[in-house]
């Protein structure tokens, strides 16, 4: 499973399943800067970055269980939520 590149800087939690919101400007920052963000879900925690596609390293109980890819952040959120919980 692919992991987040170590050289990226953490910009904090910018996505949440609580309200299904993505903080404004997140897409542009991920695409234009060397950064990653957190994605908080009830049954998982995701680390999101951009490498030609948006990618999410999904962890459950501190264990890396999957890496999901999508063209958009909304699509990424839908894929991760569908597989790892929407609550």
N, CA, C and O atoms as a Maestro MAE file, in Angstrom:
{
 s_m_m2io_version
 :::
 2.0.0
}

f_m_ct {
 s_m_title
 :::
 protein
 m_atom[348] {
  # First column is atom index #
  i_m_mmod_type
  r_m_x_coord
  r_m_y_coord
  r_m_z_coord
  i_m_residue_number
  s_m_chain_name
  s_m_pdb_residue_name
  s_m_pdb_atom_name
  i_m_atomic_number
  :::
  1 25 0.835 -1.186 0.000 1 A "UNK " " N  " 7
  2 3 0.000 0.000 0.000 1 A "UNK " " CA " 6
  3 2 0.875 1.243 0.000 1 A "UNK " " C  " 6
  4 15 1.865 1.338 0.726 1 A "UNK " " O  " 8
  5 25 0.487 2.171 -0.820 2 A "UNK " " N  " 7
  6 3 1.237 3.417 -0.912 2 A "UNK " " CA " 6
  7 2 1.075 4.246 0.361 2 A "UNK " " C  " 6
  8 15 -0.005 4.301 0.949 2 A "UNK " " O  " 8
  9 25 2.160 4.886 0.772 3 A "UNK " " N  " 7
  10 3 2.140 5.737 1.947 3 A "UNK " " CA " 6
  11 2 2.460 7.173 1.571 3 A "UNK " " C  " 6
  12 15 3.060 7.438 0.529 3 A "UNK " " O  " 8
  13 25 2.055 8.091 2.430 4 A "UNK " " N  " 7
  14 3 2.310 9.516 2.223 4 A "UNK " " CA " 6
  15 2 3.816 9.772 2.196 4 A "UNK " " C  " 6
  16 15 4.555 9.249 3.030 4 A "UNK " " O  " 8
  17 25 4.264 10.575 1.236 5 A "UNK " " N  " 7
  18 3 5.681 10.941 1.210 5 A "UNK " " CA " 6
  19 2 6.071 11.694 2.491 5 A "UNK " " C  " 6
  20 15 5.347 12.584 2.936 5 A "UNK " " O  " 8
  21 25 7.187 11.340 3.062 6 A "UNK " " N  " 7
  22 3 7.635 11.895 4.341 6 A "UNK " " CA " 6
  23 2 7.931 13.394 4.284 6 A "UNK " " C  " 6
  24 15 7.809 14.079 5.299 6 A "UNK " " O  " 8
  25 25 8.318 13.913 3.121 7 A "UNK " " N  " 7
  26 3 8.744 15.318 3.042 7 A "UNK " " CA " 6
  27 2 7.582 16.317 3.050 7 A "UNK " " C  " 6
  28 15 7.815 17.524 3.120 7 A "UNK " " O  " 8
  29 25 6.353 15.843 2.980 8 A "UNK " " N  " 7
  30 3 5.211 16.750 2.970 8 A "UNK " " CA " 6
  31 2 4.935 17.322 4.358 8 A "UNK " " C  " 6
  32 15 5.148 16.658 5.373 8 A "UNK " " O  " 8
  33 25 4.453 18.576 4.381 9 A "UNK " " N  " 7
  34 3 4.157 19.283 5.631 9 A "UNK " " CA " 6
  35 2 2.675 19.125 5.986 9 A "UNK " " C  " 6
  36 15 1.813 19.210 5.112 9 A "UNK " " O  " 8
  37 25 2.390 18.900 7.244 10 A "UNK " " N  " 7
  38 3 1.023 18.734 7.740 10 A "UNK " " CA " 6
  39 2 0.338 20.097 7.874 10 A "UNK " " C  " 6
  40 15 0.862 20.997 8.532 10 A "UNK " " O  " 8
  41 25 -0.838 20.247 7.245 11 A "UNK " " N  " 7
  42 3 -1.597 21.493 7.379 11 A "UNK " " CA " 6
  43 2 -2.829 21.306 8.272 11 A "UNK " " C  " 6
  44 15 -3.688 22.185 8.334 11 A "UNK " " O  " 8
  45 25 -2.916 20.178 8.955 12 A "UNK " " N  " 7
  46 3 -4.010 19.944 9.898 12 A "UNK " " CA " 6
  47 2 -5.183 19.207 9.272 12 A "UNK " " C  " 6
  48 15 -5.152 18.827 8.101 12 A "UNK " " O  " 8
  49 25 -6.217 19.015 10.083 13 A "UNK " " N  " 7
  50 3 -7.419 18.318 9.619 13 A "UNK " " CA " 6
  51 2 -8.255 19.286 8.780 13 A "UNK " " C  " 6
  52 15 -8.727 20.306 9.283 13 A "UNK " " O  " 8
  53 25 -8.432 18.960 7.513 14 A "UNK " " N  " 7
  54 3 -9.153 19.827 6.579 14 A "UNK " " CA " 6
  55 2 -10.412 19.165 6.018 14 A "UNK " " C  " 6
  56 15 -11.175 19.795 5.285 14 A "UNK " " O  " 8
  57 25 -10.627 17.889 6.366 15 A "UNK " " N  " 7
  58 3 -11.793 17.138 5.885 15 A "UNK " " CA " 6
  59 2 -12.386 16.373 7.058 15 A "UNK " " C  " 6
  60 15 -11.664 15.905 7.938 15 A "UNK " " O  " 8
  61 25 -13.734 16.248 7.061 16 A "UNK " " N  " 7
  62 3 -14.384 15.560 8.167 16 A "UNK " " CA " 6
  63 2 -15.651 14.859 7.710 16 A "UNK " " C  " 6
  64 15 -16.409 15.388 6.896 16 A "UNK " " O  " 8
  65 25 -15.873 13.666 8.240 17 A "UNK " " N  " 7
  66 3 -17.126 12.965 7.976 17 A "UNK " " CA " 6
  67 2 -18.249 13.471 8.867 17 A "UNK " " C  " 6
  68 15 -19.414 13.159 8.619 17 A "UNK " " O  " 8
  69 25 -17.929 14.245 9.894 18 A "UNK " " N  " 7
  70 3 -18.949 14.779 10.785 18 A "UNK " " CA " 6
  71 2 -19.957 15.623 10.013 18 A "UNK " " C  " 6
  72 15 -21.167 15.468 10.179 18 A "UNK " " O  " 8
  73 25 -19.453 16.510 9.174 19 A "UNK " " N  " 7
  74 3 -20.324 17.390 8.402 19 A "UNK " " CA " 6
  75 2 -20.111 17.263 6.889 19 A "UNK " " C  " 6
  76 15 -20.676 18.030 6.110 19 A "UNK " " O  " 8
  77 25 -19.294 16.294 6.486 20 A "UNK " " N  " 7
  78 3 -18.985 16.053 5.072 20 A "UNK " " CA " 6
  79 2 -18.497 17.317 4.375 20 A "UNK " " C  " 6
  80 15 -18.870 17.599 3.236 20 A "UNK " " O  " 8
  81 25 -17.672 18.058 5.066 21 A "UNK " " N  " 7
  82 3 -17.138 19.305 4.529 21 A "UNK " " CA " 6
  83 2 -15.641 19.197 4.278 21 A "UNK " " C  " 6
  84 15 -14.915 18.462 4.947 21 A "UNK " " O  " 8
  85 25 -15.219 19.957 3.292 22 A "UNK " " N  " 7
  86 3 -13.801 20.114 2.996 22 A "UNK " " CA " 6
  87 2 -13.513 21.599 3.166 22 A "UNK " " C  " 6
  88 15 -14.165 22.434 2.540 22 A "UNK " " O  " 8
  89 25 -12.555 21.927 3.997 23 A "UNK " " N  " 7
  90 3 -12.236 23.328 4.258 23 A "UNK " " CA " 6
  91 2 -11.885 24.043 2.942 23 A "UNK " " C  " 6
  92 15 -11.177 23.489 2.100 23 A "UNK " " O  " 8
  93 25 -12.385 25.280 2.772 24 A "UNK " " N  " 7
  94 3 -12.091 26.041 1.560 24 A "UNK " " CA " 6
  95 2 -10.577 26.171 1.337 24 A "UNK " " C  " 6
  96 15 -9.810 26.392 2.275 24 A "UNK " " O  " 8
  97 25 -10.179 26.030 0.091 25 A "UNK " " N  " 7
  98 3 -8.780 26.180 -0.291 25 A "UNK " " CA " 6
  99 2 -7.947 24.909 -0.171 25 A "UNK " " C  " 6
  100 15 -6.787 24.888 -0.581 25 A "UNK " " O  " 8
  101 25 -8.528 23.852 0.386 26 A "UNK " " N  " 7
  102 3 -7.771 22.613 0.596 26 A "UNK " " CA " 6
  103 2 -7.271 22.028 -0.720 26 A "UNK " " C  " 6
  104 15 -6.099 21.672 -0.840 26 A "UNK " " O  " 8
  105 25 -8.159 21.931 -1.705 27 A "UNK " " N  " 7
  106 3 -7.782 21.360 -3.003 27 A "UNK " " CA " 6
  107 2 -6.577 22.098 -3.590 27 A "UNK " " C  " 6
  108 15 -5.609 21.472 -4.021 27 A "UNK " " O  " 8
  109 25 -6.642 23.418 -3.603 28 A "UNK " " N  " 7
  110 3 -5.564 24.202 -4.204 28 A "UNK " " CA " 6
  111 2 -4.255 24.059 -3.444 28 A "UNK " " C  " 6
  112 15 -3.189 23.980 -4.055 28 A "UNK " " O  " 8
  113 25 -4.324 24.025 -2.116 29 A "UNK " " N  " 7
  114 3 -3.102 23.868 -1.318 29 A "UNK " " CA " 6
  115 2 -2.471 22.501 -1.562 29 A "UNK " " C  " 6
  116 15 -1.254 22.399 -1.720 29 A "UNK " " O  " 8
  117 25 -3.291 21.451 -1.592 30 A "UNK " " N  " 7
  118 3 -2.748 20.111 -1.823 30 A "UNK " " CA " 6
  119 2 -2.097 20.007 -3.193 30 A "UNK " " C  " 6
  120 15 -1.078 19.335 -3.353 30 A "UNK " " O  " 8
  121 25 -2.684 20.671 -4.181 31 A "UNK " " N  " 7
  122 3 -2.151 20.600 -5.547 31 A "UNK " " CA " 6
  123 2 -0.916 21.473 -5.751 31 A "UNK " " C  " 6
  124 15 -0.032 21.112 -6.528 31 A "UNK " " O  " 8
  125 25 -0.840 22.616 -5.068 32 A "UNK " " N  " 7
  126 3 0.221 23.575 -5.371 32 A "UNK " " CA " 6
  127 2 1.360 23.616 -4.353 32 A "UNK " " C  " 6
  128 15 2.429 24.150 -4.650 32 A "UNK " " O  " 8
  129 25 1.150 23.064 -3.167 33 A "UNK " " N  " 7
  130 3 2.182 23.082 -2.137 33 A "UNK " " CA " 6
  131 2 2.581 21.646 -1.785 33 A "UNK " " C  " 6
  132 15 1.868 20.698 -2.116 33 A "UNK " " O  " 8
  133 25 3.701 21.498 -1.125 34 A "UNK " " N  " 7
  134 3 4.158 20.172 -0.675 34 A "UNK " " CA " 6
  135 2 3.588 19.911 0.714 34 A "UNK " " C  " 6
  136 15 4.301 19.957 1.716 34 A "UNK " " O  " 8
  137 25 2.266 19.633 0.751 35 A "UNK " " N  " 7
  138 3 1.553 19.472 2.016 35 A "UNK " " CA " 6
  139 2 0.620 18.268 1.982 35 A "UNK " " C  " 6
  140 15 0.321 17.719 0.922 35 A "UNK " " O  " 8
  141 25 0.168 17.872 3.170 36 A "UNK " " N  " 7
  142 3 -0.882 16.872 3.311 36 A "UNK " " CA " 6
  143 2 -1.833 17.350 4.388 36 A "UNK " " C  " 6
  144 15 -1.501 18.232 5.179 36 A "UNK " " O  " 8
  145 25 -3.030 16.757 4.415 37 A "UNK " " N  " 7
  146 3 -4.001 17.143 5.434 37 A "UNK " " CA " 6
  147 2 -4.629 15.901 6.044 37 A "UNK " " C  " 6
  148 15 -4.529 14.798 5.509 37 A "UNK " " O  " 8
  149 25 -5.278 16.115 7.180 38 A "UNK " " N  " 7
  150 3 -5.982 15.046 7.851 38 A "UNK " " CA " 6
  151 2 -7.425 14.974 7.397 38 A "UNK " " C  " 6
  152 15 -8.016 15.974 6.989 38 A "UNK " " O  " 8
  153 25 -7.982 13.782 7.474 39 A "UNK " " N  " 7
  154 3 -9.380 13.514 7.145 39 A "UNK " " CA " 6
  155 2 -9.931 12.674 8.289 39 A "UNK " " C  " 6
  156 15 -9.622 11.488 8.403 39 A "UNK " " O  " 8
  157 25 -10.744 13.293 9.133 40 A "UNK " " N  " 7
  158 3 -11.268 12.627 10.324 40 A "UNK " " CA " 6
  159 2 -12.597 11.942 10.036 40 A "UNK " " C  " 6
  160 15 -13.531 12.565 9.532 40 A "UNK " " O  " 8
  161 25 -12.672 10.662 10.361 41 A "UNK " " N  " 7
  162 3 -13.894 9.885 10.239 41 A "UNK " " CA " 6
  163 2 -14.157 9.148 11.539 41 A "UNK " " C  " 6
  164 15 -13.260 9.015 12.372 41 A "UNK " " O  " 8
  165 25 -15.371 8.672 11.718 42 A "UNK " " N  " 7
  166 3 -15.719 7.975 12.952 42 A "UNK " " CA " 6
  167 2 -14.909 6.689 13.124 42 A "UNK " " C  " 6
  168 15 -14.418 6.405 14.217 42 A "UNK " " O  " 8
  169 25 -14.769 5.911 12.046 43 A "UNK " " N  " 7
  170 3 -14.111 4.607 12.121 43 A "UNK " " CA " 6
  171 2 -12.730 4.576 11.468 43 A "UNK " " C  " 6
  172 15 -12.171 3.500 11.254 43 A "UNK " " O  " 8
  173 25 -12.182 5.739 11.153 44 A "UNK " " N  " 7
  174 3 -10.876 5.785 10.492 44 A "UNK " " CA " 6
  175 2 -10.263 7.174 10.638 44 A "UNK " " C  " 6
  176 15 -10.922 8.120 11.070 44 A "UNK " " O  " 8
  177 25 -9.007 7.273 10.275 45 A "UNK " " N  " 7
  178 3 -8.341 8.568 10.123 45 A "UNK " " CA " 6
  179 2 -7.564 8.501 8.823 45 A "UNK " " C  " 6
  180 15 -6.814 7.553 8.588 45 A "UNK " " O  " 8
  181 25 -7.740 9.495 7.986 46 A "UNK " " N  " 7
  182 3 -7.062 9.513 6.701 46 A "UNK " " CA " 6
  183 2 -6.032 10.617 6.615 46 A "UNK " " C  " 6
  184 15 -6.191 11.683 7.208 46 A "UNK " " O  " 8
  185 25 -4.980 10.353 5.874 47 A "UNK " " N  " 7
  186 3 -3.970 11.342 5.541 47 A "UNK " " CA " 6
  187 2 -4.064 11.545 4.031 47 A "UNK " " C  " 6
  188 15 -3.894 10.599 3.262 47 A "UNK " " O  " 8
  189 25 -4.335 12.777 3.609 48 A "UNK " " N  " 7
  190 3 -4.627 13.074 2.203 48 A "UNK " " CA " 6
  191 2 -3.532 13.946 1.605 48 A "UNK " " C  " 6
  192 15 -3.089 14.917 2.218 48 A "UNK " " O  " 8
  193 25 -3.098 13.583 0.384 49 A "UNK " " N  " 7
  194 3 -2.124 14.369 -0.359 49 A "UNK " " CA " 6
  195 2 -2.433 14.260 -1.840 49 A "UNK " " C  " 6
  196 15 -3.293 13.480 -2.250 49 A "UNK " " O  " 8
  197 25 -1.718 15.059 -2.650 50 A "UNK " " N  " 7
  198 3 -1.920 15.059 -4.096 50 A "UNK " " CA " 6
  199 2 -0.626 14.651 -4.782 50 A "UNK " " C  " 6
  200 15 0.442 15.204 -4.518 50 A "UNK " " O  " 8
  201 25 -0.746 13.669 -5.668 51 A "UNK " " N  " 7
  202 3 0.395 13.183 -6.456 51 A "UNK " " CA " 6
  203 2 -0.140 12.787 -7.829 51 A "UNK " " C  " 6
  204 15 -0.103 11.616 -8.207 51 A "UNK " " O  " 8
  205 25 -0.637 13.777 -8.571 52 A "UNK " " N  " 7
  206 3 -1.283 13.505 -9.853 52 A "UNK " " CA " 6
  207 2 -2.750 13.150 -9.673 52 A "UNK " " C  " 6
  208 15 -3.570 13.421 -10.549 52 A "UNK " " O  " 8
  209 25 -3.080 12.547 -8.543 53 A "UNK " " N  " 7
  210 3 -4.443 12.234 -8.099 53 A "UNK " " CA " 6
  211 2 -4.468 12.458 -6.590 53 A "UNK " " C  " 6
  212 15 -3.428 12.440 -5.933 53 A "UNK " " O  " 8
  213 25 -5.653 12.666 -6.056 54 A "UNK " " N  " 7
  214 3 -5.773 12.784 -4.612 54 A "UNK " " CA " 6
  215 2 -5.677 11.384 -4.013 54 A "UNK " " C  " 6
  216 15 -6.290 10.443 -4.517 54 A "UNK " " O  " 8
  217 25 -4.913 11.253 -2.947 55 A "UNK " " N  " 7
  218 3 -4.690 9.955 -2.318 55 A "UNK " " CA " 6
  219 2 -4.958 10.069 -0.824 55 A "UNK " " C  " 6
  220 15 -4.701 11.103 -0.206 55 A "UNK " " O  " 8
  221 25 -5.478 8.987 -0.258 56 A "UNK " " N  " 7
  222 3 -5.775 8.952 1.170 56 A "UNK " " CA " 6
  223 2 -5.224 7.667 1.772 56 A "UNK " " C  " 6
  224 15 -5.626 6.565 1.399 56 A "UNK " " O  " 8
  225 25 -4.306 7.829 2.700 57 A "UNK " " N  " 7
  226 3 -3.770 6.705 3.472 57 A "UNK " " CA " 6
  227 2 -4.722 6.506 4.646 57 A "UNK " " C  " 6
  228 15 -4.772 7.341 5.549 57 A "UNK " " O  " 8
  229 25 -5.470 5.420 4.642 58 A "UNK " " N  " 7
  230 3 -6.496 5.168 5.648 58 A "UNK " " CA " 6
  231 2 -5.918 4.333 6.791 58 A "UNK " " C  " 6
  232 15 -5.282 3.302 6.571 58 A "UNK " " O  " 8
  233 25 -6.156 4.804 8.017 59 A "UNK " " N  " 7
  234 3 -5.714 4.073 9.201 59 A "UNK " " CA " 6
  235 2 -6.909 3.784 10.096 59 A "UNK " " C  " 6
  236 15 -7.818 4.603 10.237 59 A "UNK " " O  " 8
  237 25 -6.885 2.614 10.688 60 A "UNK " " N  " 7
  238 3 -7.854 2.232 11.708 60 A "UNK " " CA " 6
  239 2 -7.051 1.723 12.892 60 A "UNK " " C  " 6
  240 15 -6.204 0.841 12.748 60 A "UNK " " O  " 8
  241 25 -7.320 2.279 14.055 61 A "UNK " " N  " 7
  242 3 -6.590 1.902 15.273 61 A "UNK " " CA " 6
  243 2 -5.079 1.966 15.050 61 A "UNK " " C  " 6
  244 15 -4.334 1.069 15.445 61 A "UNK " " O  " 8
  245 25 -4.646 3.063 14.398 62 A "UNK " " N  " 7
  246 3 -3.232 3.365 14.123 62 A "UNK " " CA " 6
  247 2 -2.563 2.398 13.151 62 A "UNK " " C  " 6
  248 15 -1.340 2.407 13.013 62 A "UNK " " O  " 8
  249 25 -3.351 1.568 12.477 63 A "UNK " " N  " 7
  250 3 -2.811 0.607 11.504 63 A "UNK " " CA " 6
  251 2 -3.200 1.027 10.091 63 A "UNK " " C  " 6
  252 15 -4.378 1.263 9.822 63 A "UNK " " O  " 8
  253 25 -2.239 1.123 9.196 64 A "UNK " " N  " 7
  254 3 -2.491 1.461 7.799 64 A "UNK " " CA " 6
  255 2 -3.229 0.290 7.148 64 A "UNK " " C  " 6
  256 15 -2.685 -0.808 7.029 64 A "UNK " " O  " 8
  257 25 -4.484 0.537 6.724 65 A "UNK " " N  " 7
  258 3 -5.288 -0.547 6.163 65 A "UNK " " CA " 6
  259 2 -5.522 -0.418 4.658 65 A "UNK " " C  " 6
  260 15 -5.880 -1.396 4.002 65 A "UNK " " O  " 8
  261 25 -5.323 0.787 4.106 66 A "UNK " " N  " 7
  262 3 -5.615 0.974 2.680 66 A "UNK " " CA " 6
  263 2 -5.091 2.329 2.220 66 A "UNK " " C  " 6
  264 15 -4.878 3.231 3.030 66 A "UNK " " O  " 8
  265 25 -4.888 2.459 0.918 67 A "UNK " " N  " 7
  266 3 -4.645 3.749 0.288 67 A "UNK " " CA " 6
  267 2 -5.634 3.851 -0.867 67 A "UNK " " C  " 6
  268 15 -5.659 3.003 -1.759 67 A "UNK " " O  " 8
  269 25 -6.445 4.904 -0.836 68 A "UNK " " N  " 7
  270 3 -7.518 5.109 -1.815 68 A "UNK " " CA " 6
  271 2 -7.148 6.309 -2.678 68 A "UNK " " C  " 6
  272 15 -6.596 7.289 -2.177 68 A "UNK " " O  " 8
  273 25 -7.452 6.238 -3.983 69 A "UNK " " N  " 7
  274 3 -7.163 7.320 -4.928 69 A "UNK " " CA " 6
  275 2 -8.441 7.794 -5.599 69 A "UNK " " C  " 6
  276 15 -9.388 7.027 -5.772 69 A "UNK " " O  " 8
  277 25 -8.457 9.094 -5.983 70 A "UNK " " N  " 7
  278 3 -9.598 9.645 -6.715 70 A "UNK " " CA " 6
  279 2 -9.161 10.903 -7.462 70 A "UNK " " C  " 6
  280 15 -8.124 11.496 -7.165 70 A "UNK " " O  " 8
  281 25 -9.979 11.291 -8.434 71 A "UNK " " N  " 7
  282 3 -9.694 12.498 -9.215 71 A "UNK " " CA " 6
  283 2 -9.989 13.771 -8.439 71 A "UNK " " C  " 6
  284 15 -9.318 14.785 -8.634 71 A "UNK " " O  " 8
  285 25 -10.996 13.730 -7.551 72 A "UNK " " N  " 7
  286 3 -11.390 14.910 -6.780 72 A "UNK " " CA " 6
  287 2 -11.441 14.567 -5.289 72 A "UNK " " C  " 6
  288 15 -11.494 13.396 -4.913 72 A "UNK " " O  " 8
  289 25 -11.424 15.598 -4.453 73 A "UNK " " N  " 7
  290 3 -11.535 15.368 -3.017 73 A "UNK " " CA " 6
  291 2 -12.910 14.838 -2.635 73 A "UNK " " C  " 6
  292 15 -13.017 13.979 -1.758 73 A "UNK " " O  " 8
  293 25 -13.959 15.331 -3.273 74 A "UNK " " N  " 7
  294 3 -15.314 14.835 -2.996 74 A "UNK " " CA " 6
  295 2 -15.421 13.347 -3.345 74 A "UNK " " C  " 6
  296 15 -15.997 12.565 -2.588 74 A "UNK " " O  " 8
  297 25 -14.865 12.967 -4.492 75 A "UNK " " N  " 7
  298 3 -14.881 11.557 -4.906 75 A "UNK " " CA " 6
  299 2 -14.073 10.714 -3.916 75 A "UNK " " C  " 6
  300 15 -14.480 9.605 -3.571 75 A "UNK " " O  " 8
  301 25 -12.940 11.231 -3.464 76 A "UNK " " N  " 7
  302 3 -12.116 10.531 -2.485 76 A "UNK " " CA " 6
  303 2 -12.904 10.320 -1.193 76 A "UNK " " C  " 6
  304 15 -12.891 9.231 -0.620 76 A "UNK " " O  " 8
  305 25 -13.582 11.359 -0.747 77 A "UNK " " N  " 7
  306 3 -14.381 11.273 0.469 77 A "UNK " " CA " 6
  307 2 -15.486 10.221 0.328 77 A "UNK " " C  " 6
  308 15 -15.732 9.452 1.257 77 A "UNK " " O  " 8
  309 25 -16.142 10.186 -0.818 78 A "UNK " " N  " 7
  310 3 -17.203 9.195 -1.053 78 A "UNK " " CA " 6
  311 2 -16.654 7.774 -1.018 78 A "UNK " " C  " 6
  312 15 -17.254 6.891 -0.407 78 A "UNK " " O  " 8
  313 25 -15.519 7.551 -1.670 79 A "UNK " " N  " 7
  314 3 -14.922 6.213 -1.716 79 A "UNK " " CA " 6
  315 2 -14.502 5.735 -0.327 79 A "UNK " " C  " 6
  316 15 -14.794 4.606 0.066 79 A "UNK " " O  " 8
  317 25 -13.818 6.604 0.406 80 A "UNK " " N  " 7
  318 3 -13.342 6.225 1.733 80 A "UNK " " CA " 6
  319 2 -14.521 6.003 2.674 80 A "UNK " " C  " 6
  320 15 -14.537 5.036 3.435 80 A "UNK " " O  " 8
  321 25 -15.497 6.889 2.625 81 A "UNK " " N  " 7
  322 3 -16.677 6.771 3.496 81 A "UNK " " CA " 6
  323 2 -17.467 5.499 3.201 81 A "UNK " " C  " 6
  324 15 -17.927 4.825 4.122 81 A "UNK " " O  " 8
  325 25 -17.623 5.176 1.938 82 A "UNK " " N  " 7
  326 3 -18.375 3.987 1.555 82 A "UNK " " CA " 6
  327 2 -17.719 2.720 2.090 82 A "UNK " " C  " 6
  328 15 -18.409 1.777 2.478 82 A "UNK " " O  " 8
  329 25 -16.407 2.696 2.111 83 A "UNK " " N  " 7
  330 3 -15.692 1.486 2.528 83 A "UNK " " CA " 6
  331 2 -15.410 1.436 4.032 83 A "UNK " " C  " 6
  332 15 -15.406 0.358 4.626 83 A "UNK " " O  " 8
  333 25 -15.176 2.596 4.646 84 A "UNK " " N  " 7
  334 3 -14.725 2.600 6.041 84 A "UNK " " CA " 6
  335 2 -15.660 3.303 7.017 84 A "UNK " " C  " 6
  336 15 -15.301 3.491 8.180 84 A "UNK " " O  " 8
  337 25 -16.835 3.689 6.576 85 A "UNK " " N  " 7
  338 3 -17.820 4.240 7.509 85 A "UNK " " CA " 6
  339 2 -18.144 5.692 7.239 85 A "UNK " " C  " 6
  340 15 -17.263 6.507 6.963 85 A "UNK " " O  " 8
  341 25 -19.411 5.994 7.323 86 A "UNK " " N  " 7
  342 3 -19.877 7.350 7.040 86 A "UNK " " CA " 6
  343 2 -20.319 8.082 8.296 86 A "UNK " " C  " 6
  344 15 -20.672 9.258 8.210 86 A "UNK " " O  " 8
  345 25 -20.315 7.460 9.425 87 A "UNK " " N  " 7
  346 3 -20.767 8.104 10.661 87 A "UNK " " CA " 6
  347 2 -19.727 9.038 11.213 87 A "UNK " " C  " 6
  348 15 -19.946 9.662 12.251 87 A "UNK " " O  " 8
  :::
 }
 m_bond[347] {
  # First column is bond index #
  i_m_from
  i_m_to
  i_m_order
  :::
  1 1 2 1
  2 2 3 1
  3 3 4 2
  4 3 5 1
  5 5 6 1
  6 6 7 1
  7 7 8 2
  8 7 9 1
  9 9 10 1
  10 10 11 1
  11 11 12 2
  12 11 13 1
  13 13 14 1
  14 14 15 1
  15 15 16 2
  16 15 17 1
  17 17 18 1
  18 18 19 1
  19 19 20 2
  20 19 21 1
  21 21 22 1
  22 22 23 1
  23 23 24 2
  24 23 25 1
  25 25 26 1
  26 26 27 1
  27 27 28 2
  28 27 29 1
  29 29 30 1
  30 30 31 1
  31 31 32 2
  32 31 33 1
  33 33 34 1
  34 34 35 1
  35 35 36 2
  36 35 37 1
  37 37 38 1
  38 38 39 1
  39 39 40 2
  40 39 41 1
  41 41 42 1
  42 42 43 1
  43 43 44 2
  44 43 45 1
  45 45 46 1
  46 46 47 1
  47 47 48 2
  48 47 49 1
  49 49 50 1
  50 50 51 1
  51 51 52 2
  52 51 53 1
  53 53 54 1
  54 54 55 1
  55 55 56 2
  56 55 57 1
  57 57 58 1
  58 58 59 1
  59 59 60 2
  60 59 61 1
  61 61 62 1
  62 62 63 1
  63 63 64 2
  64 63 65 1
  65 65 66 1
  66 66 67 1
  67 67 68 2
  68 67 69 1
  69 69 70 1
  70 70 71 1
  71 71 72 2
  72 71 73 1
  73 73 74 1
  74 74 75 1
  75 75 76 2
  76 75 77 1
  77 77 78 1
  78 78 79 1
  79 79 80 2
  80 79 81 1
  81 81 82 1
  82 82 83 1
  83 83 84 2
  84 83 85 1
  85 85 86 1
  86 86 87 1
  87 87 88 2
  88 87 89 1
  89 89 90 1
  90 90 91 1
  91 91 92 2
  92 91 93 1
  93 93 94 1
  94 94 95 1
  95 95 96 2
  96 95 97 1
  97 97 98 1
  98 98 99 1
  99 99 100 2
  100 99 101 1
  101 101 102 1
  102 102 103 1
  103 103 104 2
  104 103 105 1
  105 105 106 1
  106 106 107 1
  107 107 108 2
  108 107 109 1
  109 109 110 1
  110 110 111 1
  111 111 112 2
  112 111 113 1
  113 113 114 1
  114 114 115 1
  115 115 116 2
  116 115 117 1
  117 117 118 1
  118 118 119 1
  119 119 120 2
  120 119 121 1
  121 121 122 1
  122 122 123 1
  123 123 124 2
  124 123 125 1
  125 125 126 1
  126 126 127 1
  127 127 128 2
  128 127 129 1
  129 129 130 1
  130 130 131 1
  131 131 132 2
  132 131 133 1
  133 133 134 1
  134 134 135 1
  135 135 136 2
  136 135 137 1
  137 137 138 1
  138 138 139 1
  139 139 140 2
  140 139 141 1
  141 141 142 1
  142 142 143 1
  143 143 144 2
  144 143 145 1
  145 145 146 1
  146 146 147 1
  147 147 148 2
  148 147 149 1
  149 149 150 1
  150 150 151 1
  151 151 152 2
  152 151 153 1
  153 153 154 1
  154 154 155 1
  155 155 156 2
  156 155 157 1
  157 157 158 1
  158 158 159 1
  159 159 160 2
  160 159 161 1
  161 161 162 1
  162 162 163 1
  163 163 164 2
  164 163 165 1
  165 165 166 1
  166 166 167 1
  167 167 168 2
  168 167 169 1
  169 169 170 1
  170 170 171 1
  171 171 172 2
  172 171 173 1
  173 173 174 1
  174 174 175 1
  175 175 176 2
  176 175 177 1
  177 177 178 1
  178 178 179 1
  179 179 180 2
  180 179 181 1
  181 181 182 1
  182 182 183 1
  183 183 184 2
  184 183 185 1
  185 185 186 1
  186 186 187 1
  187 187 188 2
  188 187 189 1
  189 189 190 1
  190 190 191 1
  191 191 192 2
  192 191 193 1
  193 193 194 1
  194 194 195 1
  195 195 196 2
  196 195 197 1
  197 197 198 1
  198 198 199 1
  199 199 200 2
  200 199 201 1
  201 201 202 1
  202 202 203 1
  203 203 204 2
  204 203 205 1
  205 205 206 1
  206 206 207 1
  207 207 208 2
  208 207 209 1
  209 209 210 1
  210 210 211 1
  211 211 212 2
  212 211 213 1
  213 213 214 1
  214 214 215 1
  215 215 216 2
  216 215 217 1
  217 217 218 1
  218 218 219 1
  219 219 220 2
  220 219 221 1
  221 221 222 1
  222 222 223 1
  223 223 224 2
  224 223 225 1
  225 225 226 1
  226 226 227 1
  227 227 228 2
  228 227 229 1
  229 229 230 1
  230 230 231 1
  231 231 232 2
  232 231 233 1
  233 233 234 1
  234 234 235 1
  235 235 236 2
  236 235 237 1
  237 237 238 1
  238 238 239 1
  239 239 240 2
  240 239 241 1
  241 241 242 1
  242 242 243 1
  243 243 244 2
  244 243 245 1
  245 245 246 1
  246 246 247 1
  247 247 248 2
  248 247 249 1
  249 249 250 1
  250 250 251 1
  251 251 252 2
  252 251 253 1
  253 253 254 1
  254 254 255 1
  255 255 256 2
  256 255 257 1
  257 257 258 1
  258 258 259 1
  259 259 260 2
  260 259 261 1
  261 261 262 1
  262 262 263 1
  263 263 264 2
  264 263 265 1
  265 265 266 1
  266 266 267 1
  267 267 268 2
  268 267 269 1
  269 269 270 1
  270 270 271 1
  271 271 272 2
  272 271 273 1
  273 273 274 1
  274 274 275 1
  275 275 276 2
  276 275 277 1
  277 277 278 1
  278 278 279 1
  279 279 280 2
  280 279 281 1
  281 281 282 1
  282 282 283 1
  283 283 284 2
  284 283 285 1
  285 285 286 1
  286 286 287 1
  287 287 288 2
  288 287 289 1
  289 289 290 1
  290 290 291 1
  291 291 292 2
  292 291 293 1
  293 293 294 1
  294 294 295 1
  295 295 296 2
  296 295 297 1
  297 297 298 1
  298 298 299 1
  299 299 300 2
  300 299 301 1
  301 301 302 1
  302 302 303 1
  303 303 304 2
  304 303 305 1
  305 305 306 1
  306 306 307 1
  307 307 308 2
  308 307 309 1
  309 309 310 1
  310 310 311 1
  311 311 312 2
  312 311 313 1
  313 313 314 1
  314 314 315 1
  315 315 316 2
  316 315 317 1
  317 317 318 1
  318 318 319 1
  319 319 320 2
  320 319 321 1
  321 321 322 1
  322 322 323 1
  323 323 324 2
  324 323 325 1
  325 325 326 1
  326 326 327 1
  327 327 328 2
  328 327 329 1
  329 329 330 1
  330 330 331 1
  331 331 332 2
  332 331 333 1
  333 333 334 1
  334 334 335 1
  335 335 336 2
  336 335 337 1
  337 337 338 1
  338 338 339 1
  339 339 340 2
  340 339 341 1
  341 341 342 1
  342 342 343 1
  343 343 344 2
  344 343 345 1
  345 345 346 1
  346 346 347 1
  347 347 348 2
  :::
 }
}
